């Protein structure tokens, strides 16, 4: 943690207070980079896009991943190992390959538009499917759903079927069992999966470059642009530190909410 986490972040913090351009860093130390990061209109737009994209992606992946994890644990039987293997195998597909696949599917001449035109639902290609926030969210869902499933499945494994059987014997229907047994036991893992997917999807800079167009860019794209294109390490570092602080505050807020609700540590033994 010290070598691969603390030290790199400390270096980025130092860079964030230095001025420079064209891939060079100068002095003196100043807070102008943070002022620029907080006041630039394009940054606020990208932050909003990141929050919306991350929230939708995280919420949908958890909403889908939890029932899948429940099915794998309590209903899949011998199929569970095969299904989990398929989920894990999907992660080995190339990141860029999957992004390009969605670009092909959602493009003006892609599978979706061609199918809609063939059945007569549209007369010309639908533009919002590609180079938009919608395209980024669809791709992020595909990329991150396996992670949510694996996290939630690993967390639900210790939950014994006897707990559900006892609830059923006491007259609890499926909805009550989910509300009073499954969700309280899985609250902390759900929060972990949601936070993980939110951070990865909202900070992504590769997917928006290929699918986002002008309206679907995320804050990670701007940080990448500062470092790789403009060579302004100071502004890129300041924006990166602000993003890290936002994620840290979000994590602390989620953990505080779980603690206040007494769901941070639920004994299912």
GUMAR-462652 format. One record per residue: x, y, z of N, C-alpha, C in turn; residue in one letter. Coordinates in steps of 0.1 Angstrom, whole numbers, padded with zeros to 4 digits, always signed. Layout:
XYZXYZXYZa;...
END
This chain:
+0008-0012+0000+0000+0000+0000+0009+0013+0000x;+0020+0012+0008+0028+0024+0008+0035+0026-0005x;+0040+0016-0012+0048+0017-0024+0039+0020-0036x;+0028+0013-0037+0020+0013-0049+0007+0022-0047x;+0005+0028-0036-0007+0036-0034-0004+0050-0028x;+0002+0049-0016+0005+0062-0009+0015+0071-0016x;+0026+0065-0020+0037+0072-0027+0032+0078-0040x;+0026+0070-0049+0021+0077-0061+0011+0088-0059x;+0002+0086-0050-0007+0097-0047+0000+0110-0042x;+0010+0107-0033+0018+0119-0028+0025+0126-0039x;+0030+0119-0049+0036+0125-0060+0026+0134-0068x;+0014+0128-0070+0003+0135-0078-0001+0148-0070x;-0001+0147-0057-0005+0159-0048+0006+0170-0051x;+0018+0166-0051+0029+0176-0053+0028+0182-0067x;+0025+0174-0077+0024+0179-0090+0012+0189-0091x;+0001+0186-0083-0011+0194-0085-0009+0209-0080x;+0002+0211-0073+0004+0225-0068+0015+0232-0077x;+0020+0225-0087+0030+0231-0096+0024+0235-0109x;+0030+0245-0116+0025+0250-0129+0034+0244-0139x;+0029+0243-0151+0037+0238-0162+0028+0236-0175x;+0035+0234-0186+0028+0231-0198+0038+0224-0208x;+0032+0218-0218+0040+0211-0228+0049+0200-0221x;+0043+0192-0212+0050+0181-0206+0062+0185-0197x;+0061+0197-0192+0071+0202-0183+0065+0208-0170x;+0072+0206-0159+0067+0211-0146+0076+0222-0141x;+0070+0233-0137+0078+0244-0132+0073+0248-0118x;+0079+0259-0113+0076+0264-0099+0072+0279-0101x;+0066+0285-0091+0064+0281-0077+0051+0273-0075x;+0050+0269-0063+0038+0262-0059+0026+0271-0059x;+0014+0267-0063+0003+0276-0064-0010+0267-0064x;-0021+0273-0060-0034+0266-0060-0042+0269-0072x;-0036+0275-0083-0043+0279-0095-0049+0267-0102x;-0042+0256-0101-0047+0244-0108-0061+0239-0102x;-0062+0240-0089-0074+0236-0082-0085+0246-0085x;-0082+0259-0086-0091+0269-0090-0097+0267-0104x;-0088+0264-0113-0092+0261-0127-0100+0248-0127x;-0097+0238-0120-0104+0225-0120-0119+0227-0115x;-0120+0236-0105-0133+0238-0099-0142+0248-0107x;-0136+0257-0114-0144+0268-0121-0146+0265-0136x;-0138+0257-0142-0140+0255-0156-0153+0248-0159x;-0161+0254-0169-0174+0249-0171-0174+0234-0177x;-0164+0231-0186-0164+0218-0192-0161+0207-0181x;-0154+0211-0171-0152+0201-0160-0164+0198-0153x;-0173+0208-0150-0185+0206-0143-0194+0197-0151x;-0194+0200-0164-0203+0191-0173-0198+0177-0173x;-0185+0174-0173-0180+0161-0173-0182+0154-0160x;-0181+0162-0149-0184+0156-0136-0198+0152-0135x;-0208+0160-0140-0222+0156-0140-0224+0143-0149x;-0218+0143-0160-0219+0131-0169-0213+0119-0161x;-0202+0120-0154-0196+0109-0146-0206+0104-0135x;-0212+0114-0128-0221+0110-0117-0233+0103-0123x;-0239+0108-0134-0251+0101-0140-0247+0087-0145x;-0236+0087-0152-0232+0074-0158-0228+0064-0147x;-0221+0068-0137-0217+0059-0126-0229+0054-0118x;-0238+0063-0116-0250+0060-0108-0259+0050-0115x;-0262+0052-0128-0270+0043-0135-0263+0030-0137x;-0251+0030-0141-0243+0017-0143-0243+0009-0130x;-0239+0015-0119-0238+0008-0106-0252+0003-0101x;-0262+0011-0103-0275+0007-0098-0281-0005-0106x;-0279-0004-0119-0284-0015-0128-0276-0028-0126x;-0263-0027-0125-0255-0039-0124-0258-0046-0110x;-0260-0038-0100-0263-0044-0087-0277-0050-0087x;-0287-0043-0093-0301-0048-0094-0301-0061-0102x;-0293-0062-0112-0293-0075-0120-0284-0085-0113x;-0273-0081-0107-0263-0090-0102-0268-0097-0089x;-0276-0090-0081-0281-0096-0068-0290-0108-0071x;-0300-0107-0079-0309-0118-0082-0301-0130-0089x;-0291-0127-0097-0283-0137-0103-0275-0144-0092x;-0269-0137-0083-0261-0143-0072-0270-0151-0064x;-0283-0147-0061-0292-0154-0053-0296-0167-0060x;-0298-0167-0073-0301-0179-0081-0290-0188-0081x;-0278-0183-0083-0266-0192-0083-0264-0199-0069x;-0267-0193-0058-0265-0198-0045-0276-0208-0041x;-0289-0205-0044-0300-0213-0039-0308-0221-0049x;-0306-0218-0062-0315-0225-0072-0307-0231-0083x;-0295-0227-0086-0288-0232-0098-0283-0246-0097x;-0280-0251-0085-0276-0264-0083-0263-0267-0090x;-0262-0278-0098-0250-0281-0105-0246-0271-0116x;-0256-0263-0120-0253-0254-0130-0245-0242-0125x;-0244-0240-0112-0238-0228-0107-0223-0227-0111x;-0216-0238-0110-0201-0238-0114-0200-0234-0129x;-0208-0239-0138-0207-0236-0152-0210-0222-0155x;-0221-0217-0148-0225-0203-0150-0214-0193-0145x;-0209-0196-0133-0199-0187-0128-0186-0188-0137x;-0183-0199-0142-0172-0200-0151-0174-0192-0164x;-0186-0192-0169-0189-0183-0181-0188-0169-0177x;-0193-0165-0165-0192-0151-0161-0177-0146-0160x;-0169-0155-0154-0155-0152-0153-0148-0151-0166x;-0152-0161-0175-0146-0161-0188-0149-0149-0196x;-0161-0143-0194-0164-0131-0202-0155-0119-0198x;-0148-0120-0186-0139-0109-0183-0126-0110-0191x;-0123-0121-0196-0111-0123-0204-0111-0117-0218x;-0123-0114-0223-0124-0108-0236-0117-0094-0235x;-0111-0091-0246-0103-0078-0246-0112-0066-0244x;-0107-0057-0236-0115-0045-0232-0119-0037-0245x;-0109-0034-0253-0111-0026-0265-0119-0034-0275x;-0118-0047-0275-0126-0055-0284-0141-0054-0281x;-0144-0054-0268-0158-0053-0264-0164-0039-0267x;-0155-0029-0266-0159-0015-0269-0162-0014-0284x;-0153-0019-0292-0155-0018-0306-0167-0026-0311x;-0170-0037-0303-0182-0045-0307-0194-0037-0305x;-0195-0030-0294-0207-0021-0291-0207-0010-0301x;-0196-0005-0306-0196+0006-0316-0202+0000-0329x;-0199-0012-0332-0205-0019-0344-0219-0021-0342x;-0223-0025-0330-0238-0028-0328-0246-0016-0328x;-0241-0005-0322-0249+0007-0320-0247+0017-0331x;-0238+0015-0340-0235+0025-0350-0246+0028-0360x;-0245+0038-0368-0255+0041-0378-0258+0030-0387x;-0248+0022-0391-0250+0010-0399-0249-0003-0391x;-0251-0002-0378-0250-0013-0370-0262-0022-0369x;-0261-0032-0361-0271-0043-0360-0284-0037-0356x;-0284-0028-0346-0297-0023-0340-0304-0014-0351x;-0297-0005-0356-0304+0004-0366-0308-0004-0379x;-0300-0013-0383-0303-0021-0395-0316-0029-0392x;-0317-0035-0380-0329-0043-0376-0341-0035-0376x;-0340-0023-0370-0352-0014-0369-0356-0009-0382x;-0347-0006-0391-0350-0002-0405-0357-0014-0412x;-0352-0026-0410-0357-0037-0417-0372-0040-0414x;-0375-0038-0401-0389-0041-0397-0398-0028-0399x;-0392-0017-0403-0400-0006-0407-0403+0004-0395x;-0396+0002-0384-0399+0011-0372-0392+0025-0374x;-0382+0025-0382-0375+0038-0384-0372+0039-0399x;-0371+0052-0404-0368+0054-0418-0353+0057-0420x;-0346+0062-0409-0332+0065-0410-0326+0061-0397x;-0313+0059-0396-0306+0055-0384-0309+0064-0372x;-0310+0058-0361-0312+0066-0348-0299+0070-0343x;-0298+0083-0341-0285+0089-0338-0281+0088-0323x;-0290+0087-0314-0287+0088-0300-0280+0075-0295x;-0280+0064-0303-0275+0051-0298-0260+0051-0298x;-0254+0060-0306-0239+0060-0307-0234+0074-0304x;-0222+0075-0299-0215+0088-0296-0224+0096-0287x;-0228+0090-0276-0237+0096-0266-0235+0090-0252x;-0241+0096-0242-0240+0090-0229-0247+0077-0228x;-0258+0075-0236-0265+0062-0237-0255+0051-0241x;-0248+0053-0251-0238+0043-0256-0228+0040-0246x;-0223+0050-0239-0213+0047-0228-0219+0039-0217x;-0231+0042-0213-0237+0034-0202-0240+0020-0206x;-0244+0018-0219-0247+0004-0223-0234-0004-0223x;-0223+0002-0228-0210-0005-0228-0205-0007-0214x;-0207+0002-0205-0202+0001-0191-0210-0010-0184x;-0223-0011-0187-0231-0022-0181-0225-0036-0186x;-0222-0037-0198-0216-0049-0203-0203-0053-0197x;-0195-0042-0196-0181-0044-0191-0181-0048-0176x;-0190-0042-0168-0189-0043-0153-0199-0052-0147x;-0209-0056-0154-0219-0066-0148-0212-0078-0143x;-0203-0085-0150-0196-0096-0144-0189-0094-0131x;-0183-0082-0129-0177-0079-0116-0187-0079-0105x;-0199-0072-0107-0209-0071-0097-0214-0085-0094x;-0216-0094-0104-0221-0107-0101-0211-0115-0092x;-0199-0114-0095-0189-0122-0088-0188-0117-0074x;-0188-0103-0072-0187-0098-0058-0199-0102-0050x;-0211-0101-0056-0223-0104-0048-0224-0119-0046x;-0220-0127-0055-0221-0142-0054-0211-0146-0043x;-0199-0140-0043-0190-0144-0032-0195-0140-0018x;-0202-0129-0018-0208-0124-0005-0220-0132+0000x;-0228-0137-0009-0240-0145-0006-0237-0159-0002x;-0225-0164-0005-0222-0178-0003-0223-0182+0011x;-0219-0174+0021-0221-0178+0035-0235-0179+0040x;-0245-0173+0033-0259-0173+0037-0264-0187+0036x;-0269-0192+0047-0274-0206+0046-0288-0206+0043x;-0292-0217+0035-0306-0218+0031-0315-0220+0043x;-0310-0225+0055-0318-0227+0067-0324-0214+0071x;-0317-0203+0069-0323-0190+0073-0336-0187+0065x;-0336-0189+0052-0347-0187+0044-0358-0197+0048x;-0355-0209+0050-0365-0219+0054-0371-0216+0067x;-0363-0210+0077-0369-0206+0090-0379-0195+0088x;-0375-0185+0079-0384-0174+0076-0397-0179+0070x;-0396-0188+0061-0408-0194+0054-0417-0201+0064x;-0411-0208+0073-0418-0215+0084-0426-0206+0092x;-0420-0194+0094-0427-0183+0102-0437-0175+0094x;-0440-0179+0082-0450-0173+0074-0445-0162+0065x;-0432-0160+0063-0427-0150+0054-0428-0154+0040x;-0434-0146+0031-0435-0148+0017-0422-0144+0010x;-0421-0146-0003-0408-0143-0010-0404-0128-0008x;-0414-0119-0009-0410-0105-0008-0405-0102+0006x;-0412-0108+0016-0408-0105+0030-0394-0111+0033x;-0391-0123+0027-0378-0129+0029-0367-0121+0023x;-0370-0115+0011-0360-0106+0005-0358-0094+0014x;-0369-0088+0018-0368-0075+0025-0362-0076+0039x;-0365-0087+0046-0361-0088+0060-0349-0098+0063x;-0346-0106+0053-0335-0116+0054-0323-0113+0045x;-0326-0113+0032-0316-0112+0022-0310-0098+0021x;-0318-0088+0020-0312-0075+0019-0305-0070+0031x;-0310-0072+0044-0301-0068+0055-0288-0076+0056x;-0288-0089+0052-0275-0096+0052-0266-0092+0042x;-0271-0087+0030-0263-0084+0019-0261-0068+0017x;-0265-0061+0027-0264-0046+0026-0250-0041+0024x;-0241-0046+0032-0227-0042+0031-0221-0047+0018x;-0222-0059+0014-0217-0063+0000-0223-0056-0011x;-0236-0053-0010-0243-0045-0021-0236-0031-0022x;-0234-0025-0010-0227-0012-0010-0213-0013-0016x;-0206-0024-0013-0193-0025-0018-0193-0027-0034x;-0202-0036-0038-0203-0038-0053-0207-0025-0060x;-0217-0018-0054-0222-0005-0060-0210+0005-0061x;-0203+0006-0050-0192+0016-0050-0181+0013-0060x;-0178+0000-0060-0168-0005-0070-0172-0001-0084x;-0184-0005-0088-0188-0003-0102-0189+0012-0104x;-0194+0020-0095-0196+0034-0096-0182+0041-0099x;-0172+0037-0091-0159+0043-0093-0153+0040-0107x;-0154+0027-0110-0148+0023-0123-0155+0029-0135x;-0168+0029-0135-0176+0034-0146-0175+0049-0147x;-0175+0056-0136-0175+0071-0137-0162+0077-0140x;-0151+0069-0137-0137+0074-0140-0132+0069-0153x;-0139+0061-0160-0134+0055-0173-0131+0066-0183x;-0120+0064-0190-0117+0074-0200-0116+0068-0214x;-0115+0054-0215-0114+0047-0228-0127+0046-0235x;-0137+0041-0228-0151+0039-0234-0156+0053-0239x;-0156+0064-0231-0161+0076-0237-0154+0081-0249x;-0141+0078-0251-0134+0083-0262-0139+0076-0275x;-0143+0063-0274-0148+0056-0285-0163+0056-0288x;-0171+0058-0277-0185+0058-0278-0192+0071-0273x;-0185+0080-0266-0192+0091-0260-0195+0103-0268x;-0187+0105-0279-0189+0117-0287-0186+0129-0279x;-0193+0140-0282-0191+0153-0274-0199+0153-0262x;-0211+0146-0261-0220+0147-0250-0218+0136-0240x;-0210+0126-0243-0208+0115-0233-0195+0114-0227x;-0187+0125-0227-0173+0124-0221-0174+0125-0206x;-0165+0117-0199-0165+0117-0185-0152+0124-0180x;-0152+0126-0167-0141+0134-0161-0127+0127-0163x;-0127+0114-0164-0115+0107-0167-0109+0111-0180x;-0118+0114-0190-0113+0118-0203-0105+0131-0202x;-0110+0140-0194-0104+0153-0192-0090+0152-0185x;-0089+0143-0175-0076+0141-0169-0067+0135-0179x;-0071+0125-0186-0063+0119-0196-0058+0129-0207x;-0067+0138-0210-0063+0149-0220-0053+0158-0215x;-0054+0162-0202-0044+0170-0196-0030+0163-0196x;-0029+0151-0192-0017+0144-0191-0011+0140-0204x;-0019+0135-0214-0014+0129-0226-0014+0138-0238x;-0023+0148-0238-0024+0156-0250-0019+0170-0248x;-0024+0177-0237-0019+0190-0234-0006+0191-0227x;-0002+0180-0220+0010+0180-0212+0010+0189-0200x;-0002+0192-0195-0003+0200-0184-0005+0192-0171x;+0006+0187-0166+0006+0177-0155-0001+0183-0142x;+0001+0196-0140-0004+0203-0128-0019+0203-0128x;-0026+0207-0139-0040+0207-0139-0046+0193-0139x;-0039+0183-0146-0044+0170-0146-0043+0164-0132x;-0032+0167-0125-0030+0161-0111-0040+0167-0102x;-0043+0180-0103-0053+0187-0094-0067+0180-0096x;-0071+0178-0109-0084+0172-0112-0084+0158-0107x;-0073+0151-0108-0073+0137-0103-0074+0136-0088x;-0067+0146-0081-0068+0146-0066-0083+0149-0062x;-0089+0159-0068-0103+0162-0065-0112+0150-0067x;-0109+0142-0078-0118+0131-0080-0115+0120-0069x;-0103+0118-0065-0100+0109-0054-0107+0113-0042x;-0107+0126-0038-0113+0131-0026-0128+0129-0027x;-0134+0131-0039-0148+0128-0040-0152+0114-0038x;-0144+0105-0043-0146+0090-0041-0145+0087-0027x;-0134+0092-0020-0132+0089-0006-0144+0094+0002x;-0149+0106-0001-0161+0111+0007-0173+0103+0004x;-0175+0099-0008-0186+0090-0012-0186+0077-0004x;-0174+0071-0003-0172+0058+0004-0175+0060+0019x;-0170+0071+0025-0172+0074+0039-0187+0076+0042x;-0193+0083+0033-0208+0086+0034-0216+0073+0034x;-0212+0064+0025-0219+0051+0024-0217+0042+0036x;-0204+0042+0041-0202+0034+0053-0208+0040+0065x;-0209+0053+0066-0216+0060+0077-0231+0056+0077x;-0237+0056+0065-0251+0053+0064-0253+0038+0068x;-0245+0029+0064-0246+0015+0068-0244+0014+0084x;-0235+0022+0089-0233+0021+0104-0245+0026+0111x;-0250+0037+0107-0262+0043+0113-0274+0034+0112x;-0275+0027+0101-0286+0017+0100-0283+0003+0106x;-0271+0002+0112-0266-0010+0118-0266-0022+0108x;-0262-0019+0096-0261-0029+0086-0246-0031+0081x;-0237-0024+0088-0223-0026+0084-0217-0039+0087x;-0222-0045+0098-0218-0058+0102-0230-0066+0107x;-0235-0075+0099-0246-0083+0102-0241-0097+0104x;-0244-0103+0115-0240-0117+0118-0250-0127+0112x;-0245-0135+0103-0255-0145+0097-0251-0159+0101x;-0242-0160+0111-0239-0173+0116-0249-0180+0124x;
END
